[in-house]
Amino acid sequence: MPRKASDLLGAALWEHPAYYQKEDRSVPSQLVLYGPDLFDRSLWDDQIIAQFWDCQPDRQAFAARCRYSLTASNMMAANLPPMAQYRIMADYADLILELFPECIGIYWPHSQRLVPRESFARSEWNSPELHFLDGGLNIRFFNITDSDEMLFDTLGLTAIGLPDLQLHCKELEPNDAVLFLKNLAAYLYRQGDVIQDGNTVEGIGGGKWPCRHEDALAGPQRVVLDILPGKYAGGDRA
């Protein structure tokens, strides 16, 4: 029998208890699933859909296919080690795709990334611990109006306590810029917020590129780690 809209299912993860000092007890984290519901298209405007790079060749057409939704979350997990939380959510996303073969994709609200099921199943990473970034990290690309400059940034790291990244540049191959930010994001994901203002990172093609925390050029409002790409810097900053 079909379940009614907005039903709630929960499952306790007894192997992943979270300790709460105030109550002096451990509580198992819980996987929660809400729905199904009619999909709320007001979540996406044209600017968000424009960054659905996984949904090629027609991002608008793919977004239009999203008619119903299930909402998945991991409750009572805040006191788990961060990497354990992310690994659980990545595994949960895999499980949902297995249980619901008609599900066409997974939307990650904190990164504003929509990933088709086939793309999420083929992880971009060679390590299972990075599978969360297949949806939890969004690398965005903007052309700066009336210029030859480009803006690349990430969305999704701020929500997990790390700085998102920003690269304002010109004359760089876009695929190289995306790979650069992808690798740097994975480094921060593993090591934490360890890059301080004035520190440098290895640039594309060699050289040291200095980093500094700044307000993001593209919304949502947040502080990002801006990388100054030497001779490729945009905004007359070189």
N, C-alpha and C positions, 0 to 999 in steps of 0.2 A: 504494500500500500504506500503511495507517495506520502512523504512527510510534508506537513504544512510549513508555510514560509516562517522564517525566523525561529525555527526549532534550535535547540542547543544540545550539543553532545559534548561530553568531557571524558578524558581518560587520564588517570593518575600515573605518573612516571615514578614508580617506587625506587628505581635505580638512580634517580636524580633528585634526592631530597635537598631542600634548601633550609639552612639553619637560621632561625630567627632568635636573636639573643634576648630581646625583650620578653618574649614568651618562654625562652629557654626550651625550645623544642624544634624539631625538624618536620617540615611539611613537604610532601612530594609535589614537585611541579606538575602542572596539568596541561595537556593539550586540549584546546577548546575549538569547536567548530560550530559556527552559526550559519543558518540558512537552510535551504536556498531562498534567495530574494531576487526581485527584479534589480538589475544592475543600475546604480545611480550614475548616469552619464555626467552629472554636474561635477563629478570629481575631476574631470579632465577638460581643460580648455585646449585651444589650438596650440598654445605654446608647449604644454606638457606633451601632447600627442606628437609634436614635431621632433621630440627627443626620443621617440620609441624606435631606436635604431635597430633593435632586434626584429622588428615587425616589417621587414622588407618583402616585396617592393613597394607596397602601398600601406602606409601606416594608418591612414584614415579608414581604409577599407577593413583592416584587421580590427581596429578599435570598434567599428560599427558592428562587428560580429559578436561583441561582448554584450549579451542580453540578460544573463543571470549571474549571480555571484554567490560564493560561499566565503565566509570570513574565518580565517584560521589565526589562532594566537597561542602563545605559551604563557599561562598564568602562574603566579606564585614562583617565578623563576628569577626574580631580581637578585637574590643572594647567591645564585649559582656563579661559578667562574664565567667571565664573559665568553671565552671561547666555547665553553660547554653550551651556553645559551644559543650561540650562533649555529653550532653544529646541530643542535636539536631542531632549530627552525629549518635548516637546509634539509635535514632528513625528513622532517614533517612535510615539506613541500614535495619531496620525492614520493612520499606515501600518498599524498592527496592525488597526484597525477596517476598513481597506480590504481587507486580506489575509484577514481572518476575518469574513465577513459575518454569521455566526451568533453572534459575540461580542455579548453584550447590554449590556456596560458595562465600565468600567475603574475599578479600586480603587487609590487612592493611599495606601499604608500610612502615609507620614509625616504626612498630613493627615487620615487616617481618613475619606476622602470616597469614596463610590461614585457614579459618574457614568454614567447610561445613555448608550449610544452616540449617540442623537439629541441629547441635551443637549450632549455634548462637541463634536459636529460643528457645533452652532450656538453659536459662541463668545459669551460674555457681553461681550467686550471689542472695542473698535474698533481695536486695534493687535495685529498678530501677535506682537509681543514679549511680550504679556501672556497669550498663549494657555496657557502653563504654569499660570497661576492658575486656569484652568477646572477643574483637578483638584488642583493643588498647594496650593490655599488652601481651607480649610473655615471658614465662618462659622457658629458654633454659637449656639444659643438655649436658655436655661434659665429656667423660672419658679422664683423663690425660694419655697420652701415656707412656707405660713402668712403670706404677705405679698403686697403688690401690686407687688413689685419684680421686676426681670428682670436676667438676666446674659447679655450677648453677649460672645463672644470669638472669636478666630481660632485655627486649628491648621494648622501647616504652615510658618510662617515661621521658627520656631526651628531647624528642620532645615536651613535654607539660610543660617543665620548672621544672621538678623534677629530682632528681638523680636516675638513674637505680641502681639496687641492685646486689651484687655479694657475693657468698658464695663458698669459696674454702675449701673443706672438705674431710674427709675420714670416713668410718665406720658409715655413716648415711644412714638410709633408704631413697631412692630417693623420695618416695611419701611424706615422712615427710618434706624433704627439700623443695619440691615444695610447699606444703601447707604453710610452714613457710614464704617463699618469697611472696606467694600470699597474705597472710594476712598482711604482712608488707607493701607490695605495696599498698593495699587498704587503709591502715592507712595514708601513705604519700599522696595518692590521695585525701583523705578527709581533711587532716590537713595541707598539704603543706610541704615544705622542712624544717622541724623542728628538724631533728636529726643532731646534730653537732658532730665534731670529739671528741672522748672521751666519748660521751653518750653511754649508754648501752640499749639493748633491751632484752626482756625475751626470753631465748633460748629454744630449743627443750628439753623437759624433765627437765626444770628448769634451774636455773643459769642465770647470766647476761653476755651477749655477747657484747663486745665493738665494736664500729663502727668507721670507718675512711674513708674519701674520698680519693680515689686512682685512678690511670689510670686503665682502664678496661684490664683484661687479655685476653679477646676475643673481636675481632672487632664487630662492627665498633668502631673506636677510640672515647672515651668519658670518662668523669670522673664518677665513680660509687661510691656508698656507700658500702664499703666492711664490711662485718660482720665477726668478728673473733669468730669461734664457739668453743672456749674452747678446751677441749680434743679431739674434732673432727677436729681441724684445720689441713688443708693441708699445704704443703710447709715448714714443720718444724717450724711453727710459734707459736705453743702452748707454 
